[in-house]
């Protein structure tokens, strides 16, 4: 209940009404921190065992052969406070959560690109405009100064997005998903991800993919812990960048803006990222009305174009989408973003403040276990070590016949 309900108080009420169980919100909180802490300790012990294996590590073999093993990584936000400071909220601040999804998938590799042309949803101007605005708003989500009206705007944008077209037949299908979430830094979280992937037999999969957005720590994790996985930069973020560049270059010509965006997005979709890089580099090399400013202001179109050029240049080697489609690998991080939303549904809110440390880490463990496929949380609860005096550990007396 602590992992499902919106608050411990709601969990208390639900347990009383539905479960006919009287337990206070404070006690639910204490049990959550205790059990979540045990789960975190178990995770850390497993990670340490994996990291300390002699090199080269021998990968765990999956009981059922895995066609496609896909690992997704993305960051979220939750508000925390300094613990042990007395009653009330002390030093509130935002912390980034690290979130990873591990998808066992199936797909069929193909000789030819099954979808060489840009999907219709990315040719829909209303869809792209709202998609890009939504991504920009979500980037600001979690800032201390973000007002409630801005947060509401994010939710409105998300709710107004047109439904994307049905998944193409070539896209891999998820068979089973597990996930991790933590307040740990990227260095520690990368090791946790590797240990989880190995426990699932991911390193022995026939085809392997690591999908992320343009954040540098994603690719540091991939290079250190998942070097045998195909690195894939999320295509949706590429759409955001090329559309922003088109708006910056053609602010007053809607027709030219859209025409160039479609051409650049299609080039990226086909893996011809170098063509877009060349066009943007040439535009930047030409003198403009603000070329002499140093540094350029934030609203300078050259700043936006330079940002897009840098993003594409840094990620070009991870944007061969035509090859990924032929291999039946995912090309967007939508599954990671979905995971972040599921985690945030419990831990994030302007009225929620978690203790910076064990309390925040504990709820993330429970929530991640709860939304993983299978009965991971239930099995852990049943098998966890408890006091030998617990009724669960006592022998049940055998019934005697009359």
C-alpha positions in Angstrom: 0.0 0.0 0.0 2.9 2.4 0.7 4.1 1.9 -2.9 0.6 2.3 -4.4 -1.2 5.0 -2.4 -0.4 8.7 -2.9 0.7 9.1 0.7 1.1 7.1 3.9 -2.1 8.7 5.2 -4.0 7.4 2.2 -2.4 4.0 2.8 -3.6 4.0 6.4 -7.2 4.8 5.3 -7.2 2.2 2.5 -5.9 -0.5 4.9 -8.6 0.4 7.4 -11.5 0.5 5.0 -10.6 -2.3 2.6 -8.3 -4.5 4.6 -10.0 -3.9 8.0 -6.5 -3.4 9.4 -5.7 -0.6 11.9 -2.2 0.7 11.3 -1.1 4.3 11.5 0.4 6.3 8.7 3.5 6.7 10.9 3.9 3.0 11.3 3.4 2.5 7.5 6.2 5.0 7.0 8.5 3.2 9.5 7.8 -0.2 7.8 8.4 1.3 4.4 11.8 2.7 5.5 12.7 -0.5 7.2 11.8 -2.9 4.3 13.0 -0.5 1.6 16.3 -0.2 3.4 16.6 -4.0 3.5 15.9 -4.2 -0.2 18.6 -1.5 -0.9 21.1 -3.4 1.2 20.4 -6.6 -0.6 20.8 -4.8 -3.9 24.1 -3.3 -2.8 25.4 -6.7 -1.7 24.5 -8.2 -5.0 26.2 -5.3 -6.9 29.3 -5.7 -4.8 29.5 -9.4 -5.5 29.1 -8.7 -9.3 31.7 -5.9 -9.3 34.3 -8.0 -7.3 34.2 -10.9 -9.7 37.6 -11.8 -11.3 38.0 -10.3 -14.8 36.8 -11.2 -17.3 33.4 -11.7 -15.6 31.5 -14.8 -16.6 28.0 -13.7 -17.6 25.0 -15.4 -16.1 23.1 -17.5 -18.7 19.4 -16.9 -18.9 17.2 -19.9 -18.3 15.2 -19.0 -21.4 17.3 -17.7 -24.3 16.8 -14.0 -24.9 16.3 -12.6 -28.4 16.6 -8.9 -27.6 17.9 -7.5 -24.3 17.2 -3.8 -24.1 18.4 -1.5 -21.3 16.9 2.0 -20.9 18.2 4.7 -18.6 16.7 8.1 -17.7 16.6 10.6 -14.8 13.6 11.8 -12.8 13.1 14.2 -9.9 11.9 14.1 -6.3 11.9 16.7 -3.5 13.9 15.9 -0.4 14.7 17.5 2.9 17.6 17.4 5.4 16.7 14.7 7.9 17.0 14.8 11.7 16.4 18.6 11.9 13.3 18.5 14.1 9.7 18.9 13.2 8.9 20.5 9.8 10.6 20.7 6.4 14.3 21.8 6.6 16.4 22.8 3.6 14.1 21.4 0.9 15.7 20.7 -2.5 15.3 18.6 -5.6 17.3 15.4 -6.1 17.7 13.5 -9.4 16.5 9.9 -9.3 18.3 7.5 -11.6 15.9 5.0 -13.3 16.6 2.0 -15.4 14.4 -0.4 -17.2 15.4 -3.9 -18.4 13.2 -5.3 -21.1 13.4 -8.8 -22.4 12.0 -8.5 -25.9 11.5 -10.3 -29.2 11.8 -9.1 -32.8 12.8 -10.4 -36.2 16.0 -9.1 -37.8 15.5 -8.1 -41.4 17.7 -7.7 -44.4 16.2 -4.4 -45.5 15.1 -1.3 -43.5 11.4 -2.1 -42.7 10.5 1.6 -42.4 12.9 3.8 -44.3 10.7 6.9 -44.3 9.9 9.2 -41.4 6.8 8.0 -39.5 3.6 10.0 -40.1 3.5 11.2 -36.4 6.7 13.1 -36.9 5.2 14.6 -40.1 2.2 15.9 -38.2 2.9 19.5 -37.4 0.5 19.8 -34.5 1.9 16.7 -32.9 5.6 17.7 -33.3 4.9 21.2 -32.0 3.2 19.9 -28.8 5.8 17.2 -28.4 8.7 19.6 -28.5 7.0 22.0 -26.2 6.2 19.2 -23.8 9.8 18.0 -23.8 11.1 21.5 -23.1 8.6 21.9 -20.2 9.6 18.6 -18.8 13.3 19.7 -18.8 12.3 22.4 -16.4 10.2 20.1 -14.3 11.7 19.8 -10.8 13.3 23.2 -10.5 12.9 24.8 -7.1 11.3 27.9 -8.7 8.9 26.1 -10.9 5.4 27.5 -10.0 2.3 25.4 -9.7 0.9 26.9 -12.9 3.9 25.8 -14.9 3.5 22.3 -13.4 -0.1 22.3 -14.5 0.9 23.4 -17.9 3.2 20.4 -18.3 0.3 18.1 -17.5 -2.0 19.9 -20.0 0.6 19.6 -22.7 1.0 15.9 -22.1 -2.8 15.3 -22.1 -3.3 17.2 -25.3 -0.7 15.4 -27.3 -2.3 13.5 -30.2 -2.1 9.7 -29.9 0.9 8.4 -31.8 0.3 5.8 -34.6 0.3 2.1 -33.8 3.7 0.5 -33.3 5.2 -0.7 -36.6 5.5 -4.5 -37.0 9.3 -4.3 -36.9 9.4 -2.8 -33.4 10.5 -5.2 -30.7 7.8 -6.5 -28.3 8.4 -6.5 -24.6 8.0 -9.9 -23.0 9.1 -9.0 -19.4 10.3 -5.9 -17.6 12.1 -5.2 -14.4 13.4 -1.9 -13.2 15.7 -0.1 -10.8 15.5 3.3 -9.2 17.9 5.1 -6.8 19.2 8.4 -5.6 22.7 7.1 -6.1 25.2 8.9 -8.4 25.7 7.7 -11.9 28.9 5.8 -11.0 27.2 3.7 -8.4 24.0 3.3 -10.4 25.9 2.0 -13.4 27.3 -0.9 -11.3 23.7 -1.6 -10.0 22.5 -1.7 -13.6 25.1 -4.1 -14.6 24.4 -6.4 -11.7 20.7 -6.4 -12.5 21.3 -7.0 -16.2 23.6 -9.9 -15.4 21.1 -11.5 -13.0 18.6 -11.5 -15.8 21.1 -13.1 -18.3 21.1 -10.0 -20.5 24.8 -10.3 -21.4 24.1 -13.6 -23.2 21.3 -12.3 -25.3 21.5 -12.6 -29.1 21.0 -8.9 -29.6 21.6 -6.2 -27.1 20.7 -2.5 -27.0 21.3 0.4 -24.5 19.0 3.3 -25.2 19.2 6.8 -23.6 18.9 10.5 -24.3 21.8 12.8 -24.8 22.9 13.0 -21.2 26.6 12.3 -20.8 26.3 10.0 -17.8 24.1 7.6 -19.8 26.9 6.9 -22.3 29.5 6.8 -19.5 27.5 3.9 -18.0 27.1 2.3 -21.4 30.8 2.4 -22.2 31.9 1.2 -18.8 29.3 -1.5 -18.0 27.6 -2.3 -21.3 30.3 -2.1 -24.0 28.8 -5.0 -25.9 25.4 -3.4 -26.2 24.5 -1.3 -29.2 24.3 2.3 -28.1 21.1 4.0 -29.3 20.3 7.7 -28.9 16.6 8.4 -28.5 15.2 9.6 -31.8 12.5 11.7 -30.1 15.1 14.0 -28.6 16.8 14.3 -32.0 13.4 15.5 -33.3 13.3 18.1 -30.6 16.7 19.5 -31.5 16.3 19.6 -35.3 12.8 21.3 -34.9 14.2 23.9 -32.5 17.0 24.6 -35.0 14.5 25.0 -37.8 12.5 27.5 -35.7 15.6 29.4 -34.9 16.7 29.7 -38.5 13.3 30.4 -40.0 11.4 32.3 -37.3 9.2 34.2 -39.7 8.7 31.7 -42.5 6.5 28.8 -41.3 6.6 27.0 -44.6 10.4 27.0 -44.9 10.7 26.0 -41.2 8.5 23.0 -41.6 10.0 21.9 -44.9 13.5 22.0 -43.5 12.5 20.3 -40.3 10.9 17.4 -42.2 14.0 17.1 -44.4 16.4 17.1 -41.4 14.2 14.7 -39.3 14.0 12.3 -42.3 17.7 12.4 -42.8 18.3 11.6 -39.1 15.7 8.8 -39.3 17.6 7.3 -42.2 20.9 7.6 -40.4 22.2 10.5 -42.5 23.0 12.7 -39.5 26.1 14.0 -41.2 23.9 15.8 -43.8 22.1 17.8 -41.1 25.4 18.5 -39.4 26.8 19.9 -42.6 23.8 22.2 -43.2 23.8 23.6 -39.7 27.6 24.1 -39.7 27.4 26.1 -43.0 24.6 28.3 -41.6 26.7 29.0 -38.5 29.7 29.9 -40.6 27.8 32.7 -42.3 27.8 36.1 -40.6 24.6 37.0 -39.0 23.1 40.0 -37.2 24.3 38.6 -33.8 27.5 36.9 -34.9 29.7 39.5 -33.2 28.1 39.0 -29.8 30.3 37.1 -27.4 28.8 35.3 -25.7 25.4 35.3 -27.5 22.3 35.8 -25.4 20.0 32.9 -24.6 17.4 34.0 -27.2 20.0 34.3 -30.0 19.1 31.8 -32.8 22.8 31.0 -33.2 22.8 29.6 -29.7 20.0 27.3 -30.5 21.5 26.1 -33.7 24.9 25.6 -32.1 23.2 23.5 -29.3 21.6 21.3 -32.0 24.9 21.0 -33.9 26.7 20.0 -30.7 24.0 17.4 -29.8 24.1 15.8 -33.2 27.9 15.8 -33.4 28.2 14.2 -30.0 25.6 11.5 -30.7 26.1 10.9 -34.4 27.8 7.5 -33.8 24.7 6.4 -31.9 22.1 7.5 -34.4 22.3 4.8 -37.2 18.6 4.2 -36.9 18.3 2.3 -40.2 20.7 -0.3 -38.9 18.9 -0.5 -35.6 15.6 -1.1 -37.3 17.0 -3.9 -39.5 18.3 -5.5 -36.3 14.9 -5.2 -34.6 16.2 -2.9 -31.8 14.3 0.0 -30.2 15.1 3.5 -31.4 13.3 5.6 -28.8 13.5 5.9 -25.0 9.7 6.1 -24.6 9.8 3.0 -22.4 12.3 4.8 -20.1 10.1 7.9 -19.9 7.1 5.8 -19.1 9.1 4.2 -16.2 10.0 7.7 -14.8 6.3 8.7 -14.9 5.4 5.5 -13.0 8.1 6.2 -10.4 7.2 9.9 -10.1 3.5 9.0 -9.7 4.3 7.9 -6.1 7.4 10.0 -5.1 6.9 13.3 -6.8 4.7 16.2 -6.0 5.0 19.8 -4.7 3.6 18.6 -1.3 5.9 15.6 -1.0 9.3 15.8 0.8 11.3 12.7 1.4 14.2 12.5 3.9 17.5 12.9 2.0 18.9 9.4 2.4 17.4 6.2 3.7 13.7 7.4 3.5 13.9 8.5 -0.1 15.9 5.5 -1.2 13.5 3.1 0.6 10.4 4.3 -1.2 12.2 4.1 -4.6 13.0 0.4 -3.9 9.4 -0.5 -3.0 8.0 1.4 -6.0 10.5 -0.1 -8.5 9.8 -3.6 -7.2 6.0 -3.0 -7.3 5.9 -1.9 -10.9 8.3 -4.6 -12.2 6.6 -7.5 -14.0 6.0 -10.7 -12.1 5.5 -10.8 -8.3 9.0 -9.5 -7.4 7.8 -7.6 -4.3 5.5 -10.3 -3.0 8.3 -12.9 -3.3 10.7 -10.6 -1.5 8.3 -10.0 1.4 7.6 -13.7 1.8 11.3 -14.7 1.7 12.8 -11.9 3.7 14.6 -12.8 6.9 12.5 -12.1 10.0 12.7 -12.8 13.7 12.8 -16.4 14.7 10.0 -15.6 17.1 7.6 -14.7 14.3 4.5 -17.0 14.0 5.7 -17.5 10.4 8.7 -19.4 11.7 6.8 -21.6 14.2 6.0 -25.1 13.3 2.4 -25.8 12.6 1.1 -28.6 14.8 0.1 -31.7 12.9 -3.5 -32.7 13.1 -4.1 -35.9 14.9 -6.7 -38.4 14.0 -9.4 -39.3 16.5 
